Amino acid sequence: MPQGPEPLLPLGLRLRGRRVVVVGGGPVALRRVGALIA
């Protein structure tokens, strides 16, 4: 029986003091970066 895509699960990461890479751009990436540097 064919199955659909795997469900997405929420994930919380503690990133304080770590370097990260934000892939992409535009308003969504801007929101992500704002949350990372807050």
Backbone as XML, in Angstrom:
<?xml version="1.0"?>
<chain id="A" units="angstrom">
  <residue number="1" name="MET">
    <atom name="N" x="0.841" y="-1.176" z="0.000"/>
    <atom name="CA" x="0.000" y="0.000" z="0.000"/>
    <atom name="C" x="0.892" y="1.247" z="0.000"/>
  </residue>
  <residue number="2" name="PRO">
    <atom name="N" x="0.728" y="2.186" z="-0.947"/>
    <atom name="CA" x="1.560" y="3.401" z="-0.972"/>
    <atom name="C" x="1.292" y="4.278" z="0.249"/>
  </residue>
  <residue number="3" name="GLN">
    <atom name="N" x="2.338" y="4.888" z="0.718"/>
    <atom name="CA" x="2.215" y="5.786" z="1.859"/>
    <atom name="C" x="2.619" y="7.189" z="1.437"/>
  </residue>
  <residue number="4" name="GLY">
    <atom name="N" x="2.084" y="8.179" z="2.146"/>
    <atom name="CA" x="2.427" y="9.571" z="1.878"/>
    <atom name="C" x="3.773" y="9.905" z="2.485"/>
  </residue>
  <residue number="5" name="PRO">
    <atom name="N" x="4.156" y="11.170" z="2.417"/>
    <atom name="CA" x="5.444" y="11.589" z="2.989"/>
    <atom name="C" x="5.457" y="11.425" z="4.506"/>
  </residue>
  <residue number="6" name="GLU">
    <atom name="N" x="6.640" y="11.318" z="5.058"/>
    <atom name="CA" x="6.800" y="11.207" z="6.508"/>
    <atom name="C" x="6.269" y="12.469" z="7.175"/>
  </residue>
  <residue number="7" name="PRO">
    <atom name="N" x="5.599" y="12.339" z="8.315"/>
    <atom name="CA" x="5.117" y="13.540" z="9.004"/>
    <atom name="C" x="6.276" y="14.352" z="9.572"/>
  </residue>
  <residue number="8" name="LEU">
    <atom name="N" x="6.098" y="15.666" z="9.624"/>
    <atom name="CA" x="7.109" y="16.546" z="10.210"/>
    <atom name="C" x="6.880" y="16.637" z="11.712"/>
  </residue>
  <residue number="9" name="LEU">
    <atom name="N" x="7.960" y="16.640" z="12.468"/>
    <atom name="CA" x="7.875" y="16.739" z="13.918"/>
    <atom name="C" x="8.545" y="18.023" z="14.382"/>
  </residue>
  <residue number="10" name="PRO">
    <atom name="N" x="7.935" y="18.744" z="15.333"/>
    <atom name="CA" x="8.589" y="19.947" z="15.861"/>
    <atom name="C" x="9.857" y="19.567" z="16.616"/>
  </residue>
  <residue number="11" name="LEU">
    <atom name="N" x="10.842" y="20.417" z="16.544"/>
    <atom name="CA" x="12.131" y="20.132" z="17.160"/>
    <atom name="C" x="12.657" y="21.404" z="17.801"/>
  </residue>
  <residue number="12" name="GLY">
    <atom name="N" x="13.075" y="21.311" z="19.049"/>
    <atom name="CA" x="13.653" y="22.461" z="19.741"/>
    <atom name="C" x="15.149" y="22.268" z="19.918"/>
  </residue>
  <residue number="13" name="LEU">
    <atom name="N" x="15.908" y="23.277" z="19.563"/>
    <atom name="CA" x="17.364" y="23.205" z="19.678"/>
    <atom name="C" x="17.873" y="24.354" z="20.531"/>
  </residue>
  <residue number="14" name="ARG">
    <atom name="N" x="18.824" y="24.076" z="21.381"/>
    <atom name="CA" x="19.489" y="25.131" z="22.154"/>
    <atom name="C" x="20.722" y="25.557" z="21.360"/>
  </residue>
  <residue number="15" name="LEU">
    <atom name="N" x="20.672" y="26.753" z="20.809"/>
    <atom name="CA" x="21.737" y="27.213" z="19.912"/>
    <atom name="C" x="22.521" y="28.384" z="20.471"/>
  </residue>
  <residue number="16" name="ARG">
    <atom name="N" x="22.282" y="28.755" z="21.713"/>
    <atom name="CA" x="22.992" y="29.901" z="22.298"/>
    <atom name="C" x="24.501" y="29.673" z="22.219"/>
  </residue>
  <residue number="17" name="GLY">
    <atom name="N" x="25.219" y="30.674" z="21.689"/>
    <atom name="CA" x="26.669" y="30.598" z="21.601"/>
    <atom name="C" x="27.187" y="29.736" z="20.461"/>
  </residue>
  <residue number="18" name="ARG">
    <atom name="N" x="26.303" y="29.262" z="19.607"/>
    <atom name="CA" x="26.728" y="28.407" z="18.491"/>
    <atom name="C" x="26.586" y="29.152" z="17.170"/>
  </residue>
  <residue number="19" name="ARG">
    <atom name="N" x="27.432" y="28.786" z="16.241"/>
    <atom name="CA" x="27.319" y="29.333" z="14.891"/>
    <atom name="C" x="26.305" y="28.505" z="14.123"/>
  </residue>
  <residue number="20" name="VAL">
    <atom name="N" x="25.493" y="29.184" z="13.347"/>
    <atom name="CA" x="24.489" y="28.500" z="12.538"/>
    <atom name="C" x="24.508" y="29.070" z="11.127"/>
  </residue>
  <residue number="21" name="VAL">
    <atom name="N" x="23.961" y="28.334" z="10.198"/>
    <atom name="CA" x="23.816" y="28.785" z="8.815"/>
    <atom name="C" x="22.327" y="28.813" z="8.501"/>
  </residue>
  <residue number="22" name="VAL">
    <atom name="N" x="21.856" y="29.943" z="8.009"/>
    <atom name="CA" x="20.470" y="30.061" z="7.568"/>
    <atom name="C" x="20.480" y="29.949" z="6.054"/>
  </residue>
  <residue number="23" name="VAL">
    <atom name="N" x="19.799" y="28.941" z="5.533"/>
    <atom name="CA" x="19.753" y="28.711" z="4.089"/>
    <atom name="C" x="18.461" y="29.304" z="3.554"/>
  </residue>
  <residue number="24" name="GLY">
    <atom name="N" x="18.589" y="30.093" z="2.522"/>
    <atom name="CA" x="17.415" y="30.721" z="1.929"/>
    <atom name="C" x="17.478" y="32.227" z="2.105"/>
  </residue>
  <residue number="25" name="GLY">
    <atom name="N" x="16.396" y="32.868" z="1.826"/>
    <atom name="CA" x="16.361" y="34.318" z="1.944"/>
    <atom name="C" x="14.934" y="34.804" z="1.994"/>
  </residue>
  <residue number="26" name="GLY">
    <atom name="N" x="14.787" y="36.099" z="1.962"/>
    <atom name="CA" x="13.454" y="36.681" z="1.976"/>
    <atom name="C" x="12.906" y="36.840" z="3.381"/>
  </residue>
  <residue number="27" name="PRO">
    <atom name="N" x="11.607" y="37.108" z="3.476"/>
    <atom name="CA" x="11.002" y="37.409" z="4.771"/>
    <atom name="C" x="11.062" y="36.249" z="5.762"/>
  </residue>
  <residue number="28" name="VAL">
    <atom name="N" x="10.964" y="35.027" z="5.288"/>
    <atom name="CA" x="11.013" y="33.880" z="6.203"/>
    <atom name="C" x="12.394" y="33.779" z="6.836"/>
  </residue>
  <residue number="29" name="ALA">
    <atom name="N" x="13.438" y="33.872" z="6.032"/>
    <atom name="CA" x="14.803" y="33.813" z="6.570"/>
    <atom name="C" x="15.055" y="34.980" z="7.518"/>
  </residue>
  <residue number="30" name="LEU">
    <atom name="N" x="14.541" y="36.140" z="7.199"/>
    <atom name="CA" x="14.715" y="37.304" z="8.065"/>
    <atom name="C" x="14.092" y="37.057" z="9.439"/>
  </residue>
  <residue number="31" name="ARG">
    <atom name="N" x="12.916" y="36.448" z="9.482"/>
    <atom name="CA" x="12.287" y="36.103" z="10.768"/>
    <atom name="C" x="13.139" y="35.100" z="11.534"/>
  </residue>
  <residue number="32" name="ARG">
    <atom name="N" x="13.676" y="34.111" z="10.837"/>
    <atom name="CA" x="14.493" y="33.087" z="11.498"/>
    <atom name="C" x="15.747" y="33.715" z="12.103"/>
  </residue>
  <residue number="33" name="VAL">
    <atom name="N" x="16.403" y="34.563" z="11.335"/>
    <atom name="CA" x="17.622" y="35.210" z="11.825"/>
    <atom name="C" x="17.292" y="36.098" z="13.019"/>
  </residue>
  <residue number="34" name="GLY">
    <atom name="N" x="16.187" y="36.814" z="12.952"/>
    <atom name="CA" x="15.779" y="37.652" z="14.077"/>
    <atom name="C" x="15.592" y="36.839" z="15.343"/>
  </residue>
  <residue number="35" name="ALA">
    <atom name="N" x="15.010" y="35.664" z="15.232"/>
    <atom name="CA" x="14.809" y="34.802" z="16.399"/>
    <atom name="C" x="16.139" y="34.259" z="16.911"/>
  </residue>
  <residue number="36" name="LEU">
    <atom name="N" x="17.076" y="34.007" z="16.013"/>
    <atom name="CA" x="18.370" y="33.448" z="16.427"/>
    <atom name="C" x="19.227" y="34.463" z="17.176"/>
  </residue>
  <residue number="37" name="ILE">
    <atom name="N" x="19.148" y="35.736" z="16.791"/>
    <atom name="CA" x="20.021" y="36.725" z="17.427"/>
    <atom name="C" x="19.351" y="37.430" z="18.600"/>
  </residue>
  <residue number="38" name="ALA">
    <atom name="N" x="18.088" y="37.116" z="18.867"/>
    <atom name="CA" x="17.363" y="37.752" z="19.985"/>
    <atom name="C" x="17.880" y="37.261" z="21.325"/>
  </residue>
</chain>
